[in-house]
Amino acid sequence: MPPLVFDTVLRGRALVDGAFSDVEIGVREGRITRIAAAGTGLQAENLVDVPEGEVILPGLVDTHVHVNEPGRTEWEGFESATRAAAAGGVTTIVDMPLNSIPPTVSVEALDIKRATAEGRVFVDVGFWGGVIPGNIAELPPLVEAGVYGFKCFLLPSGVDEFPDVSVDEMRDAMAVIERLDSLLVVHAEDGHIIDHAPHHGGPEYSDFLASRPRAAEDAAIAEVIRGAADTGVKAHILHLSNGDSLSRIAEAKARGVRLTVETCPHYLTLDAEDIPAGNTAFKCCPPIREHANRDELWQGLEAGTIDYVVSDHSPSTPEMKFKGDGDFEQAWGGISSLQLGLPLIWTEAKGRGIPLERVVSWMSEAPAARVGLTDKGRIAVGNAADFAVFAPEATFVVDPHTLEHRHPVSPYEGRVLSGIVRTTYLAGAPIDRERPRGRLLRRGVA
């Protein structure tokens, strides 16, 4: 008998080159080494036949995750966050530079974070660096150490150890980051406009929404665009919530500004009008806006003005999330959706007549390409053998107590969603919830 060429062969309907087809996928040493038509008869020690009604997707890539470890492990942590990712079909995350202590604003801090994560991650994990006042000299060594880019805030971040930068400081960082051929990602809200907005506090969501006006987001986005146009840096707008900014973004892209934009499941699936008084599980910043605005964001996605969808998974303890006994001004702002992103977006997209192929592109191929994860996000020969086996027509009811996130808090509790992730494969093998074997990634290193 000839030697087996592959370690594993998956046989079934898979998303390849933007379309679903019946194929056999040969995997060797964690890589896709052949994709053949169904019936070819590829042989391996481990043959996997994916049942009818389930499909093989590339593992999702979530480039906006707050793991919060070390320093605030009680908020989340590498083990719980990466288990949640795996349960949701996400095989690669990129961790934000806050809310860990220390924040990832120096190589020393990055080394501490890597040491904390080593041997404890169930999916592959990359890291963002941070831009704060006074750390510009740290940016070149952080790029050398393999961060995927840098994050800054244009208003207070919510944690003292990661202060915001001024527009001038952002532009100085942009010039350095452009020379390093790296990427700047920006929390774009104007703090001065928010400071002058009404801040009534209390349980009414409409009062909280008024305290984070659309104009604050649009003004900050305008500054990012101006800075990117002047410096030539690759820039990225985080968690877009405001449909009013789409025309400004589209115009900038049309004239060649190197700009990309993300939005998140909560902005695409939740409406301000439906948020109950005092239910601070729904609080995030920028805020969830009205139904008509949500429609505009979907239109922006379909038009390509918004490039992709990531979670902005931003958990905290229940004590912080519900601080103030229903007062939206006092409660921590952040939504945990790392495990739920694919069914949330697929449920909404299906109702709008948008095919699964586009959803997966927004949640896998596009974010991977933007941050330089060149071997992720697509089922292609040579790429990492990361897959999610997904049952698109199966349904479930969201129960926060069954999620892998550290804390059972979710604004989606009780929602009926379409699409269940059956199995998630990392480097060609199913992820074992008890045996972490994810890698810590460095940009530019396969």
N, C-alpha and C positions, 0 to 999 in steps of 0.2 A: 504493500500500500504506500503511495507517495506521501511524503511528509505534509502535514497540514500547513497551509500558507498563512492562515489567520488565527489569532487568539479567539476572536468572537466574530460571528456573523449575525447581524440583525436583518430579518426579512419582514417586509411589510410596506405600508404606504408611508412615504417620507417626503418631507419638503426639501427638494433639491433644485437649485437654480431658479428659485422663485415660484415653483409649481409642485403640486403633489403628484407622485408617480409611484408605481409598485417597483420596489428595488430590493437588492441585497447589498448590505453595507459591510465590507470587510475591514476589521480592526486589528492592528498589530502594534504592540508596545504603546498603547494609548493613543494612537493616531489612526485616522481614516486612511486606508491604503488602497481601497478599491470601492467603486460604486458600480454595480452591474444591474442589468434588467432582471426583473423577477423571473425565476426559472433557470437562471444561469447555473445554479448548483454550487455556489461557493461553499467550501467546507472549512470547518473549524472545530476545535474541541468543544466550544460553547456555541450552540445554535439557538438563536432566539427568534421565535415566530410571534410577531406582534398581532394580536387578535383583530378581526374585522371590527370596525367601529373605533379603533384607536389608530393614532398616527405618530410617526417619529418626527419630532421637531429638533432643531439645534437647541442646545442648552441656552437658556436666556442669560442675558448679561445686564446686570443692574449696577450702574455706575454712580448711584446716589444712595448710599447706605450709611447710617450713623450706628456704628457698633458700640461706641461709648466705652470701650475698654482699652487700656487700664484707667482707673480713676473713678469711673462711674459704672462699674460692672453691674451694680444693682439695677441700672436702667435697661441693660441688654447683655452684651458679652459675645465673644467670638463663637462659643459653642452653640448658644441658643440662636443667634442670628444666622449662622451658616446652616444649622439644621432647618430653620424656617425657609431659607433660600432653597435648599435641596427639596423640601416638601412642595415648593411652588414651581419646580422645574428650572430654577435659577442655578447655573453651574459656576458663575463667576460674579463676584461683587467687587466694587472699588469703594474702600472705606473713606469716609470724610475725615478731615483733620481735626474736627471737634465732634463730639463733646468729651473726648478722652482727656485725661490729665496724666502727663503733659499733652498738649495739642501737638500735632505733627507739623511743627514750624521750624525744625532743625533736624539734622541727621541724627543727633543724639536722641531726640524724641522719637524719630522713626525707628531707630534701633530698639528702643524700649518697647514700642508697639509690636514690632516683629517678634521680639523675644516673648512677649506675652501671648501672641497668637500661635507661635510655633507648636505644631503637633496637636492643635486643638480646633482646626477648621475642617469642615465637612465638604466645602467647595473651595475653588481657587479664589484667592483674595489679593487684590492690588490695593495701593494706597495713594491718596491724594496728599500733597503738601498744602500748607497754608501760607497766605500772605497777611501779615499783620504789621502795624507800624514798627519800623526799625529792623525788620529781618531780611531786607533785600539781599544782604551778603550771604544769606543761607540758601537762596534759591539755586545757584549753580551746583553746590554740592548735593542738594536734594535731587536735582535732575540726574546727576551722576549716580546717585544711590537708587534710582529707578522709580521715582514717583511718576504718576500718570498726568500730572499737571498740578495746578494750584487753585485754591479757593480763597475768595475774599468776600467780605460783607461791606455794603455801603450804608449800613445802619447797625446799631448794637446787635450782637449775635444772640444775646441771652445768657452767655457765660463770660465771666470777667477775664478768663485767661485767653480768650480769642477775640480781641477788640477789633472794631471796624476800622476801615481805612477811609481817608478822604478821597475825593475824586483825583486830586493831584498825586496822592500816594499810589492810587490804583494805576494811574498813567505811568508813573515811574516804574512800577512793577511790570506793566505791559511791555515797556521798552526792553527790559531785561529778559522777560519771558520770550519775547519775539526772537531775540538773539540766541536763546537756548533752544529754539524750535519746540517749545512746550506749549501748553494750553492754559488759559486763565478762565475759570468758571466763577460766576458772580451771582451772589444773592442780591438781586437788583430791586431794592426798594429805597426810596429817598427818605432818610430819617428826619430831615427838616420838615417835609410835608406831613409826615406822620405825627411829629411833635405838635404841629398846629391843627391837627384834626381833632374833632370832639372825642373825648375819652370819658364816657359816662360810667363805664364799668357795669356790672350787674349781669343778669341772666339772659337778657334779650340779645339774640344773635345779630339783629339789625344794628344794635349799638356797636357791637364789636366790628361788624363789617364797615361801618362808617369811620371807625378809628384807623382802618388800613385802606385808604382810598385808592382807586385805580390810578389816580394821577401820580401817586408815589411810585408805583411800579413803572409807569410810562416814563417819568422823568429820569429815573435811574437807568432804565434801558437806553434812553437817548444818550446818556453819558458813556455807557459802555460802547455803544456804536461809534460815538465820536472818537473815543480813545482807540478803538480797534482800527478805525479808518486812518487815523493819524500815525499809528505805530506799525500797522500791518500785522499785529499779533492775531493768533487764533483765539477767539473769544467765544464764550458759551454762556447763555442765559439759563440759570437754574429755575426749575419749578414755575414756569409761566402760568399765571392764573388769570391774566387780564386780556380779554379779546380785543380791547381797544388798541393794544400795542402791535397787533398783527400787521397792519399796513406799514407801520414804521419799520418793522423787522423785514418784511418782504422787500421794501424799497432798498434797505441797506444791502440785503443779499444780492439784489439785482445789479447794484453798482459795484459788486465785488468785495464787499467787506467780508472778512473770513469769520463769519458768525454762524453759530448753530444754537438751537433752542430745544429745551425739553419741557414736557409737562408731566403730570402725575395722575395716577388713577383717581385720587379724590377730586381733582378738578374736572375729570371727565365723566364721573359717575354720580356725584352728589350735587344737590341744589341748595342754595342759601334759604330758599323759601320753605324747605322741608325740615330744617334743623330745629329740633325742639328747644324751647327755652331751658337754659341751664345745663344742657347736655354737652359738656366741654370735651367729650370724646371727639367731637367734630372740629375742635380748634386746631388750626395750623396757620402758618404765616409764609407767604401771602395767604389770604383767606379763601375759603370756598365761596364762589360768587353765584350769581343768579342763573336760572335755567337758560335764559337766552344767551348769556355769556358762555355757558358750557357748550351750547350748539356752535358758537363761533370758534371755540377751541377745536372741536371736531373738524370743522371746515378748514381750520389752519393745518391740522394734521394731514387731511386728505390732499390739500394743496401743496404740501411740502414746506410750508412756512415754519411749522414746528417739525423738528427732525425725528424725535423719538420720545418714548415713554419710559420713565423709571420711577422707582417707588418714593424717593425721599423718605425712606423708613426712618422715623425719628421718634423712638420710644422714650418713655420715662417711667418712673414709678407711679402707681395709681394715686399715691398721696400728692404728687406734683400735678398729675393730669387732672385731678379733681379738686385742686387747691381753690379755696374760696367758696366752696359749697355752691358751685354753679355759676360763679362769676367768671365770665369769659376773659376779663382783663387780667385776672390773677392766675388762671390755670396755665400749665405748660402747653405750648403749641407744638404739636407734632402728631403724625398719624403713622401707625404701624401697619404696613401692608405688604411686606416683603413676600410672604407666603401666598398672598391673594391676588397679586397683580395680574397674572395671566387670565384667570377666570373673570375677574372684574372687567378687564378691558374687552375680552372676547364676548362676554354677555352683552355689553353695551354695543359693541361693534356689530354683532350679529343682528341686533335689532335695527341697526341702521343700514343693513345690507352690505357691510364691509367684510370682505373675506378674511379667513384666518391667515392666509399668506401675508397680508399687509400687517396684521397685528403682530405676527412673529418678526417681521422685518423691523417694525418700530421698537420691539422689545429685545432684540437680539443682534441682528446684523448692524443696524445703524449705530447703537451706542458702542458696540465693539470697534467699529471702524473709526469712530470719532476719537476715541482715546488711544488708539494704536494697538488694540488687541487683535493682531492681524491673523491669528490662527483660531479665532473664536467667532461665534455668531452665525456660522453657515455650515451646512453639511457639504463638505467638499474634500476631495483627496488632498491629503497633507495637513488638514486641520485637526485640531484636538477632537477626539471621539467623545464629545460631550453631547448628550441627548436628553430630551424629555419625551417620554411616551405619554400621550395626552388623549383623553377620551372627550372630544368636543361636545358631544350631545348628552353626556351624563350630567346630572345636576346634584347639587348639595345645598344645605342650609348652613350659613356661617354661624359657627358656635365658637366664640373666642377661647373657650376652655380646651378646645381640641387643637388649637394652633401651637406651633413650636416657639412662637415669640415668648419672651420671658414673662410678660404680664398679659393676662386675658382681658385686654381693653381694645374695643374696636367699634368704630361708627357703623360697621357693616353687619353688626350682630342681627341675626334673623333674616338676612337677605338670601334669596334663592339665586344661586349662580350656576351658569352653564360651564362645563369643562372641569374635568378632574385629572390631575397629574397622577398617573399610575406608577411610574418608575422614573427615576432620574439617574442618568449614567454620567460618571466623571471618568475621563481617560479610559473609556471602553468598558467599565464595570459598574454595576449598580451601586449606588451610594448606600453604605451600611451605617445606620443611625448610631451605632455603638462604636464605630471604628473610624475616626477622622483621618482622612488621607488627602485632603486638599493641600494645594501648594501656595506658598507666598510668592507672588509674582513681582517681577521688576520690568518696567517698560523697556522694550528693546531686547529682552532676553527671552527666547522661546522656551 
